Amino acid sequence: MSSLDNITEKIKFRANSKVEELNKRFKKESSDILAEKKSEALIAGKKLVDKTLENEKQRKQRTVSSALLVQRDTILMEKQKMIDKCFEIAKEKFLEISDSEYGKFLENNLDSFSDDEGAVLLVPKSRQKIAKKHCGNLKLKVDDSISSGFKVEKKGVIYNFCFEDLVDYNRDKIEVEILDILLKDGR
């Protein structure tokens, strides 16, 4: 039976050799696959970290940009409030001008109407006395709807020299100049 034992031993030896060879091959393949998957995982992890960092950077930039826009808008709103207040103060100051200043305003603006027959000077009651001194050939009439300045009615056309209306009429032009100054100075 020794030949049978020899054959058995040879078969066992070949089988063990084959198993050992397969084990080595499987270990190498599994090691290669593991290394490859580990490398892929590291690359994917780095990409994820890079993407997260980039997203965070963009989020911070958006937050800063948004804050700067809010700040700019707040500054512009405050400047607009300041300009509105200036125009309101100007209107109030025009209501308080002295009789001599009002008289000069009448003189400067009534020259072009002095030769017109039938032209009527409309003034507030509070300025009737000073207007009488400066109205020249114009007919004088009190108009309670006028709070400051005056109006001239000539041939159905009313020329408006009311201070509030003059301020409002010139506001757009003046406001642009004020904004240019404010924005140029960066205040």
C-alpha positions as CSV (number, residue, x, y, z in Angstrom):
1,M,0.0,0.0,0.0
2,S,2.9,2.1,0.0
3,S,2.3,3.1,-3.5
4,L,-1.2,4.1,-2.6
5,D,0.2,6.1,0.3
6,N,2.7,7.7,-2.1
7,I,-0.1,8.7,-4.5
8,T,-2.2,10.0,-1.6
9,E,0.8,12.0,-0.3
10,K,1.5,13.4,-3.7
11,I,-2.2,14.4,-4.1
12,K,-2.1,16.0,-0.7
13,F,1.1,17.7,-1.4
14,R,-0.2,19.1,-4.7
15,A,-3.4,20.1,-3.1
16,N,-1.6,21.8,-0.3
17,S,0.7,23.5,-2.8
18,K,-2.3,24.6,-4.8
19,V,-4.0,25.9,-1.6
20,E,-0.9,27.7,-0.6
21,E,-0.5,29.2,-4.0
22,L,-4.2,30.3,-4.0
23,N,-3.8,31.7,-0.5
24,K,-0.8,33.8,-1.6
25,R,-2.6,35.0,-4.7
26,F,-5.8,35.8,-2.7
27,K,-3.7,37.7,-0.1
28,K,-1.9,39.7,-2.8
29,E,-5.1,40.4,-4.6
30,S,-6.9,41.4,-1.4
31,S,-3.9,43.5,-0.4
32,D,-4.0,45.2,-3.8
33,I,-7.7,45.8,-3.6
34,L,-7.5,47.1,-0.1
35,A,-4.7,49.4,-1.0
36,E,-6.6,50.6,-4.1
37,K,-9.8,51.2,-2.1
38,K,-7.9,52.9,0.7
39,S,-6.3,55.2,-1.9
40,E,-9.7,55.9,-3.5
41,A,-11.1,56.6,0.0
42,L,-8.3,59.1,0.7
43,I,-8.8,60.8,-2.6
44,A,-12.6,61.0,-2.0
45,G,-12.0,62.2,1.5
46,K,-9.6,64.9,0.3
47,K,-12.1,66.0,-2.4
48,L,-14.9,66.2,0.2
49,V,-12.7,68.2,2.6
50,D,-11.6,70.5,-0.3
51,K,-15.3,70.9,-1.4
52,T,-16.4,71.6,2.2
53,L,-13.6,74.2,2.6
54,E,-14.5,75.9,-0.7
55,N,-18.2,76.0,0.2
56,E,-17.3,77.5,3.6
57,K,-15.1,80.1,1.9
58,Q,-17.9,81.0,-0.5
59,R,-20.4,81.1,2.4
60,K,-18.2,83.5,4.3
61,Q,-17.7,85.6,1.2
62,R,-21.5,85.8,0.7
63,T,-22.0,86.6,4.3
64,V,-19.4,89.4,4.2
65,S,-20.8,90.7,0.9
66,S,-24.4,90.7,2.3
67,A,-23.2,92.5,5.4
68,L,-21.5,95.1,3.3
69,L,-24.6,95.6,1.2
70,V,-26.7,96.0,4.3
71,Q,-24.2,98.5,5.7
72,R,-24.1,100.4,2.4
73,D,-27.9,100.5,2.3
74,T,-28.1,101.7,5.9
75,I,-25.6,104.5,5.2
76,L,-27.5,105.5,2.1
77,M,-30.8,105.5,4.0
78,E,-29.2,107.7,6.7
79,K,-27.8,110.1,4.1
80,Q,-31.2,110.3,2.5
81,K,-32.8,111.0,5.9
82,M,-30.2,113.7,6.4
83,I,-30.9,115.3,3.0
84,D,-34.7,115.2,3.7
85,K,-34.1,116.9,7.0
86,C,-31.9,119.5,5.3
87,F,-34.7,120.3,2.9
88,E,-37.3,120.5,5.7
89,I,-35.0,122.8,7.6
90,A,-34.5,125.0,4.5
91,K,-38.3,125.2,4.0
92,E,-38.7,126.2,7.7
93,K,-35.9,128.8,7.4
94,F,-37.7,130.3,4.3
95,L,-40.8,130.7,6.5
96,E,-38.7,132.7,9.0
97,I,-36.9,135.1,6.6
98,S,-37.0,138.7,7.7
99,D,-39.1,141.3,6.0
100,S,-36.0,142.9,4.5
101,E,-34.9,139.6,3.0
102,Y,-38.5,139.1,1.7
103,G,-38.5,142.6,0.2
104,K,-35.2,141.8,-1.6
105,F,-36.7,138.6,-2.9
106,L,-39.7,140.5,-4.2
107,E,-37.5,143.1,-5.9
108,N,-35.3,140.6,-7.5
109,N,-38.2,138.6,-9.0
110,L,-40.8,141.3,-9.7
111,D,-38.7,143.3,-12.2
112,S,-39.9,141.2,-15.1
113,F,-43.5,141.9,-14.2
114,S,-43.3,145.6,-13.4
115,D,-44.5,146.7,-16.9
116,D,-47.4,144.3,-17.1
117,E,-50.9,145.8,-16.7
118,G,-53.3,143.6,-14.9
119,A,-50.7,141.4,-13.2
120,V,-51.7,140.5,-9.6
121,L,-49.2,139.9,-6.8
122,L,-50.5,137.2,-4.5
123,V,-48.9,137.1,-1.0
124,P,-49.6,135.6,2.4
125,K,-51.4,137.9,4.9
126,S,-48.3,138.0,7.1
127,R,-46.3,139.6,4.2
128,Q,-48.9,142.0,2.9
129,K,-47.3,145.1,4.5
130,I,-43.8,144.5,3.1
131,A,-45.3,143.4,-0.3
132,K,-47.2,146.7,-0.6
133,K,-43.8,148.6,-0.5
134,H,-42.3,146.5,-3.3
135,C,-45.3,145.6,-5.6
136,G,-44.8,148.7,-7.9
137,N,-47.6,148.7,-10.6
138,L,-48.8,145.2,-9.7
139,K,-52.2,144.8,-8.0
140,L,-51.7,143.3,-4.5
141,K,-54.0,140.5,-3.2
142,V,-53.8,138.3,-0.1
143,D,-53.9,134.6,-0.7
144,D,-54.3,132.4,2.4
145,S,-53.1,129.3,0.5
146,I,-49.6,130.8,0.3
147,S,-47.5,130.1,3.4
148,S,-44.2,131.6,2.1
149,G,-43.0,133.4,-1.0
150,F,-45.5,134.8,-3.5
151,K,-47.3,134.2,-6.8
152,V,-47.9,136.4,-9.7
153,E,-51.0,136.0,-11.8
154,K,-50.8,137.4,-15.3
155,K,-53.3,136.8,-18.1
156,G,-54.6,133.6,-16.5
157,V,-51.1,132.2,-15.9
158,I,-49.8,131.9,-12.4
159,Y,-46.1,132.2,-11.8
160,N,-45.2,130.4,-8.6
161,F,-42.5,131.9,-6.3
162,C,-43.5,130.1,-3.1
163,F,-40.5,129.0,-1.2
164,E,-41.7,125.5,-0.5
165,D,-42.5,124.9,-4.2
166,L,-39.2,126.4,-5.3
167,V,-37.3,124.1,-2.9
168,D,-39.3,121.1,-4.1
169,Y,-38.8,122.1,-7.8
170,N,-35.1,122.4,-7.4
171,R,-34.7,119.5,-5.0
172,D,-33.7,116.9,-7.7
173,K,-30.9,119.0,-9.0
174,I,-29.7,120.1,-5.6
175,E,-30.0,116.5,-4.2
176,V,-27.8,115.2,-7.0
177,E,-25.1,117.7,-6.1
178,I,-25.4,116.9,-2.4
179,L,-25.1,113.2,-3.0
180,D,-22.1,113.8,-5.2
181,I,-20.4,115.6,-2.4
182,L,-21.4,113.0,0.2
183,L,-20.5,110.0,-1.9
184,K,-17.2,111.6,-3.1
185,D,-16.2,112.3,0.5
186,G,-17.2,108.7,1.5
187,R,-19.1,109.9,4.5
